[in-house]
Amino acid sequence: MNSYDVAVIGSGPGGYVAAIRCAQLGMKTAIIEKYATLGGTCLNVGCIPSKALLDSSHHYEDAVKHFEEHGIEIPGDIKVNLEKMIARKQSVVDQTVGGIDFLMNKNKIDVYRGVGSFKDATHITITGEKNIEIEAKNTIIATGSKPSNLPFINLDKERIITSTEALKLKEIPKHLIVIGGGVIGLELGQVYKRLGSEVTVIEYLDRIIPTMDAGLSKELTKVLKKQKFTINTSHKVKSVERKGNEVIVKADDKKGNEIEFKGDYCLVSVGRRPYTDGLNAEAAGVKVTDRGQIEVNDHLQTTAKNIYAIGDVVKGAMLAHKAEEEGVFVAETIAGQKPHIDYNLIPGVVYTWPEVASVGKTEEQLQEAKVDYKVGSFPMRALGRSRASMDLDGFVKILADKKTDEILGVHMIGARAADMIAEAVVAMEYRASAEDVSRMSHAHPTFTEAIKEAALAATGDRALHM
């Protein structure tokens, strides 16, 4: 029987990063993956493939709508080759997954293919092409999540689909109905909207991207409606039925009136649930909560002292970069170090265009906590770079403590917001004030000038270009 210092169950961003860090710290490490490829949801059917399709569809939309204005004339009709677009997406996935294989080899991490199941707290049975048992002094559970569903919806994975199927459709939907106005639904909705689909979003709550600052939700709603999305908030879906190639969705609006939606595809994107199937956690003394999450303490240690859990199977935002931070945290904890994670400073991003990004507290959270704060906001359309690139939508908003001027939250929507948010994370990590950021030189012309201008506005109505 092979024995290890650490075994990691699951090879998504949390799992493979945890394994690499354990190996770097001198621990003999194994990683267990049930699927044929490493990388988990993120690399195979999540973050990476969805961004590949977002980029491809963005190029197409630019060619159809904006090239002529830039003085670029293309003779003949511009057409979408969906099969080729999906194939390019897959090639990006294959290259990225291959990179994880390389990293496992480089760091001398043993890879086991099969379902990892606890026999007890120190022994794991791996069921695959052949059954193997290994011994591990410590184990890290990183088994991720799966798409959630509503109990009355039958996912046939042909017309009534999840994000996994939406990444490999054989045709462009005529009318895509999206149930759920969160990150996944809006991103994939925008992919197919750009390619020519009619897109209708149905959201149970009173706004889209409901976990982010209300100002971002309001602005993104305005932008998406300008892009001809149909957005229905405060609608409770009560039935989804397929008749041939037609999908019929019935929902009650906020007044209780029944509304019927008809399309040829329905994407169910109502969140994700922790995935622990087959883990046999109870045999190791690992407690799983009623919500399906693995119970952990502040050190991400489960109820079994030598077993840890990270990523989507524990509480908190289901984000790849959050899982990575937790993977490193646990590896260093096992090694006897004293690592730290500030969950308040893990950014959230929506990769629509314009992009949406946020870190720290929202206005709603500050109001609920009765924190005295001030706001500095700056519109993207006031930037020279925005006008040059024709990306005029959005704004940057900085929330700062009214007495100390410390930055408490940064919320932005606009071109390259996903990259720009890192500046805010760095500033807040070092507990910068709005004035600190306002006095830093930002290259001109850039989108990040909006951060400086919002900081100037927060220090006392000092924005220079508004």
C-alpha positions in Angstrom: 0.0 0.0 0.0 1.3 3.5 -1.0 1.5 5.9 1.9 1.5 9.7 1.6 1.8 12.7 3.8 -1.1 14.3 2.0 -3.8 13.0 -0.3 -6.0 15.5 -2.2 -9.4 14.4 -3.4 -10.4 16.5 -6.4 -8.2 18.2 -8.9 -9.9 21.5 -9.5 -8.2 24.8 -8.8 -8.4 24.3 -5.1 -7.2 20.7 -5.2 -4.4 20.9 -7.7 -3.0 24.1 -6.1 -3.1 22.5 -2.7 -1.2 19.5 -4.0 1.4 21.6 -5.6 2.0 23.7 -2.5 2.2 20.5 -0.4 4.8 19.1 -2.7 6.7 22.4 -2.6 6.8 22.1 1.2 8.4 18.7 1.0 5.4 16.5 1.6 4.8 13.3 -0.4 1.6 14.0 -2.1 -1.1 12.2 -4.1 -4.1 13.6 -6.0 -7.3 11.7 -6.8 -9.6 12.6 -9.7 -12.7 10.7 -10.8 -12.8 12.2 -14.3 -10.4 11.4 -17.2 -8.9 14.9 -17.1 -7.6 17.1 -14.3 -8.7 20.6 -13.6 -12.2 20.1 -12.2 -15.3 22.1 -13.2 -13.3 25.4 -13.7 -10.9 24.1 -16.4 -13.2 21.6 -18.1 -16.8 23.0 -18.0 -16.6 26.3 -16.2 -14.3 29.3 -16.0 -12.0 28.5 -18.9 -14.4 27.3 -21.6 -17.0 30.0 -20.8 -14.3 32.7 -21.1 -13.2 31.2 -24.4 -16.7 31.4 -25.8 -17.2 34.9 -24.4 -14.0 36.1 -26.2 -15.0 34.4 -29.5 -18.5 35.8 -29.4 -17.1 39.2 -28.5 -14.9 39.2 -31.6 -17.9 38.2 -33.7 -20.0 41.0 -32.3 -17.3 43.6 -32.8 -16.9 42.4 -36.5 -20.7 42.7 -37.1 -21.4 45.9 -35.1 -18.2 47.9 -34.7 -15.6 47.2 -37.3 -17.2 49.6 -39.9 -17.1 52.5 -37.4 -13.4 51.7 -36.9 -12.8 52.0 -40.6 -12.6 48.2 -41.1 -14.6 47.0 -44.1 -15.1 43.3 -44.6 -16.6 42.3 -48.0 -19.5 39.8 -47.9 -21.5 38.5 -45.0 -19.9 37.7 -41.6 -21.0 34.3 -40.4 -20.7 32.3 -37.3 -19.2 28.8 -37.5 -20.4 27.5 -34.2 -18.8 24.1 -34.6 -15.4 25.8 -35.1 -16.0 28.1 -32.2 -16.8 25.2 -29.9 -13.7 23.4 -31.2 -11.5 26.4 -30.4 -13.0 26.5 -26.9 -12.1 22.8 -26.5 -8.5 23.3 -27.7 -8.1 26.0 -25.0 -9.4 23.6 -22.4 -7.1 20.8 -23.6 -4.1 23.0 -23.5 -4.9 24.2 -20.0 -5.6 20.7 -18.7 -2.4 19.5 -20.3 -0.6 22.2 -18.2 -2.0 20.7 -15.0 -0.6 17.2 -16.0 2.8 18.9 -16.6 2.6 20.5 -13.1 1.8 17.2 -11.4 4.8 15.6 -13.1 7.1 18.5 -12.4 6.2 18.4 -8.7 6.3 14.6 -8.4 2.7 14.3 -7.4 1.1 10.8 -7.9 -2.1 11.0 -9.8 -4.8 8.4 -9.2 -7.9 8.1 -11.5 -11.1 7.1 -9.8 -13.6 7.9 -7.1 -11.9 8.5 -3.8 -13.8 7.1 -0.8 -12.9 7.1 2.8 -12.4 3.7 4.4 -11.4 5.4 7.6 -9.7 8.7 8.6 -6.3 7.6 7.2 -7.2 5.1 4.4 -8.8 6.0 1.0 -10.2 3.5 -1.5 -9.9 4.6 -5.1 -12.5 2.9 -7.4 -11.6 3.2 -11.1 -10.4 0.9 -13.8 -8.8 -1.0 -10.9 -9.4 -0.6 -7.2 -6.6 0.7 -5.1 -6.2 1.6 -1.4 -3.8 4.3 -0.2 -2.8 5.6 3.2 -2.6 9.3 4.0 -1.6 11.1 7.2 -3.6 14.1 6.1 -6.3 14.4 3.5 -7.7 17.5 1.7 -11.2 17.3 0.4 -11.6 19.5 -2.8 -14.5 17.8 -4.6 -16.1 21.0 -5.7 -19.7 21.5 -6.8 -22.3 20.6 -9.4 -25.1 22.8 -10.9 -28.2 23.1 -8.8 -31.7 22.4 -10.0 -35.2 23.2 -9.0 -37.1 20.0 -7.8 -39.8 20.2 -10.5 -37.4 20.7 -13.5 -36.5 17.6 -15.5 -33.0 18.4 -17.0 -33.0 16.4 -20.3 -29.6 18.0 -21.2 -30.8 18.5 -24.7 -33.3 21.4 -24.6 -33.5 21.9 -20.8 -29.8 22.3 -20.0 -27.2 23.3 -17.4 -24.1 25.3 -18.1 -22.2 22.1 -19.0 -24.4 21.5 -22.0 -24.6 25.2 -22.9 -20.8 25.1 -23.6 -21.2 22.5 -26.4 -24.5 23.2 -28.2 -24.7 22.1 -31.8 -26.8 25.1 -32.9 -27.4 28.7 -31.9 -30.7 28.9 -30.0 -33.5 31.0 -31.6 -34.8 31.9 -28.1 -32.8 31.0 -25.0 -34.6 31.2 -21.7 -32.3 31.6 -18.8 -33.6 30.7 -15.3 -31.4 32.6 -12.9 -29.9 36.1 -13.2 -26.6 35.3 -11.6 -23.0 35.1 -13.0 -23.3 31.9 -15.0 -26.7 32.7 -16.6 -25.7 36.2 -17.7 -22.3 35.2 -19.1 -23.7 32.3 -21.2 -26.8 34.4 -22.1 -24.5 37.0 -23.5 -22.5 34.5 -25.5 -25.6 33.4 -27.4 -27.2 36.9 -27.5 -24.1 38.0 -29.5 -24.4 35.1 -31.8 -28.0 36.0 -32.6 -30.3 34.4 -30.0 -33.2 36.1 -28.4 -32.4 35.9 -24.7 -34.9 36.1 -21.8 -33.7 36.1 -18.2 -36.0 35.1 -15.4 -34.8 35.9 -11.9 -36.6 35.1 -8.6 -35.2 38.0 -6.6 -35.8 41.7 -7.4 -32.5 42.3 -9.3 -29.9 40.4 -11.2 -26.4 39.7 -9.7 -28.2 40.0 -6.3 -25.1 39.3 -4.2 -23.2 42.3 -5.6 -23.7 46.0 -4.9 -27.1 47.2 -6.0 -25.5 50.0 -8.1 -23.7 47.4 -10.2 -27.0 45.4 -10.6 -28.8 48.5 -11.8 -26.1 49.5 -14.3 -25.7 46.0 -15.7 -29.5 45.7 -16.1 -29.5 49.0 -18.1 -26.6 47.8 -20.3 -28.1 44.4 -20.9 -31.5 45.9 -21.8 -29.7 48.1 -24.3 -28.2 44.9 -25.8 -31.8 43.7 -26.2 -31.9 41.2 -23.3 -35.4 40.7 -21.8 -35.0 40.7 -18.0 -37.8 39.6 -15.7 -37.0 40.0 -12.0 -39.3 39.1 -9.1 -40.5 36.1 -11.1 -41.0 32.7 -9.5 -40.7 29.9 -12.0 -43.2 27.1 -11.2 -42.9 24.8 -14.2 -40.7 24.0 -17.2 -42.0 21.7 -19.8 -40.7 20.5 -23.1 -42.9 19.8 -26.1 -40.8 18.6 -29.1 -38.3 21.3 -29.8 -40.1 23.9 -27.7 -39.6 24.6 -24.0 -42.5 26.3 -22.1 -41.6 28.0 -18.8 -44.4 29.3 -16.5 -43.7 31.8 -13.7 -45.6 34.0 -11.4 -44.7 37.7 -11.4 -44.6 39.8 -8.2 -48.3 40.5 -8.5 -49.0 36.7 -8.7 -50.0 36.8 -12.3 -48.9 33.7 -14.4 -46.5 34.6 -17.2 -45.7 32.1 -20.0 -42.3 32.0 -21.8 -41.6 29.9 -24.9 -38.2 29.2 -26.3 -36.3 26.4 -28.0 -33.7 26.1 -25.2 -33.8 26.7 -21.5 -30.7 27.2 -19.4 -31.2 26.4 -15.7 -28.6 28.4 -13.8 -29.9 28.6 -10.3 -26.5 28.3 -8.5 -24.4 25.3 -7.6 -24.4 22.8 -4.8 -21.5 21.1 -2.9 -20.5 17.7 -4.4 -19.6 15.0 -1.9 -21.2 12.0 -3.6 -19.3 8.8 -3.0 -16.9 10.3 -0.5 -18.2 8.2 2.4 -17.3 11.1 4.7 -19.0 9.6 7.8 -16.5 6.7 7.7 -13.7 9.1 8.4 -15.7 11.1 11.1 -16.2 14.0 8.7 -19.5 15.9 9.4 -21.6 17.2 6.5 -24.1 19.9 7.2 -27.8 19.8 6.1 -26.9 22.1 3.2 -24.4 19.5 1.9 -21.4 21.5 3.0 -18.5 19.9 4.9 -18.3 21.5 8.4 -14.9 23.1 9.0 -13.3 25.4 11.6 -11.3 28.5 11.0 -8.3 26.4 9.9 -10.5 24.6 7.4 -10.1 21.5 9.5 -13.1 19.1 9.5 -14.4 17.2 12.5 -11.6 14.7 11.8 -8.5 16.5 12.8 -6.2 15.2 10.0 -8.8 15.9 7.2 -9.3 19.4 5.7 -11.9 20.7 3.2 -11.6 23.6 0.8 -13.4 25.3 -2.1 -17.0 24.8 -3.1 -17.6 22.0 -0.5 -17.2 24.5 2.4 -19.0 27.8 3.3 -18.3 30.9 1.3 -18.4 32.1 -2.3 -18.0 29.4 -4.9 -15.0 30.9 -6.7 -11.9 29.2 -8.2 -9.5 31.8 -6.7 -11.1 31.4 -3.3 -10.5 27.7 -3.5 -6.9 28.3 -4.6 -6.2 30.5 -1.6 -7.7 27.9 0.7 -5.6 25.2 -0.9 -2.4 27.1 -0.2 -3.7 27.9 3.3 -4.3 24.3 4.2 -1.0 23.1 2.8 0.9 25.7 4.8 -1.2 24.8 7.9 -0.3 21.1 7.6 3.4 22.2 7.3 3.2 24.0 10.6 3.1 27.5 9.2 0.6 30.3 10.1 -1.1 31.4 6.9 -3.9 33.9 6.6 -6.9 34.5 4.4 -9.0 37.7 4.4 -12.3 36.6 2.9 -13.5 40.2 2.7 -10.8 40.8 0.1 -11.6 38.0 -2.3 -12.9 39.8 -5.4 -16.0 38.7 -7.3 -16.2 39.1 -11.1 -18.9 38.8 -13.8 -17.3 38.3 -17.2 -20.0 39.9 -19.3 -19.1 42.9 -21.4 -18.9 45.4 -19.8 -17.3 43.3 -17.0 -18.4 43.7 -13.4 -16.1 43.4 -10.4 -16.3 44.0 -6.7 -14.3 43.6 -3.5 -15.0 44.5 0.1 -18.3 45.7 1.5 -21.3 46.8 -0.5 -23.3 49.9 0.4 -26.1 47.6 1.6 -23.7 45.8 4.0 -22.3 49.0 5.3 -25.8 50.4 5.9 -26.9 47.3 7.7 -23.8 47.4 9.9 -24.5 51.1 10.5 -21.0 52.2 9.3 -20.6 55.9 8.5 -19.2 55.9 5.0 -18.7 58.2 2.0 -18.9 57.5 -1.7 -16.8 58.5 -4.6 -17.9 57.5 -8.1 -16.6 58.2 -11.6 -18.2 57.3 -15.0 -16.2 55.3 -17.5 -17.5 57.5 -20.4 -15.5 60.4 -19.0 -12.2 58.7 -19.8 -10.2 59.3 -23.0 -9.4 55.6 -23.2 -13.1 54.6 -23.0 -13.9 57.0 -25.9 -10.9 55.6 -27.9 -12.1 52.0 -27.5 -15.9 52.8 -27.6 -16.4 51.2 -24.2 -18.4 54.0 -22.6 -20.7 52.0 -20.2 -20.1 51.7 -16.5 -18.4 53.4 -13.5 -16.1 52.9 -10.6 -17.4 53.4 -7.1 -15.2 53.6 -4.0 -16.7 53.4 -0.5 -14.5 54.8 2.3 -14.8 55.2 6.0 -16.1 58.8 6.7 -13.7 59.3 9.6 -10.6 57.4 8.7 -10.9 57.5 4.8 -9.9 53.8 4.7 -11.3 52.1 1.6 -14.0 49.7 2.6 -15.3 48.5 -0.8 -14.7 49.0 -4.5 -17.3 48.2 -7.1 -16.9 48.7 -10.8 -18.5 47.9 -14.1 -16.7 48.6 -17.3 -14.1 47.4 -19.8 -11.4 45.3 -18.2 -13.0 45.6 -14.7 -11.9 42.0 -14.1 -8.3 43.0 -14.3 -8.7 46.5 -12.7 -10.2 45.1 -9.5 -6.7 43.7 -8.5 -5.6 47.3 -7.8 -8.4 47.7 -5.3 -7.5 44.4 -3.6 -3.9 45.5 -3.2 -5.0 48.9 -1.8 -7.4 47.3 0.7 -4.9 44.6 1.7 -2.6 47.4 2.8 -5.5 49.3 4.3 -5.0 52.3 2.0 -7.2 55.4 2.3 -9.0 56.9 -0.7 -6.5 59.7 -0.5 -3.6 57.3 -0.8 -5.0 56.0 -4.1 -5.9 59.4 -5.3 -2.3 60.5 -5.0 -0.9 57.6 -7.0 0.0 58.2 -10.6 -2.0 56.3 -13.1 -0.9 56.0 -16.7 -2.9 58.0 -19.3 -4.9 57.0 -21.1 -6.0 53.9 -19.3 -9.3 52.5 -17.8 -7.7 52.5 -14.4 -7.7 56.3 -14.3 -11.4 55.8 -13.2 -10.1 54.3 -10.0 -8.0 57.4 -9.2 -10.8 59.7 -10.2 -13.3 57.8 -7.9 -10.8 58.0 -5.1 -10.5 61.8 -5.7 -14.3 62.0 -5.6 -14.4 60.1 -2.3 -11.9 62.4 -0.6 -14.2 65.4 -1.1 -15.6 66.0 -4.6 -12.1 66.4 -6.1 -12.6 64.4 -9.3 -10.7 66.2 -12.0 -12.4 65.1 -15.2 -16.1 65.2 -14.2 
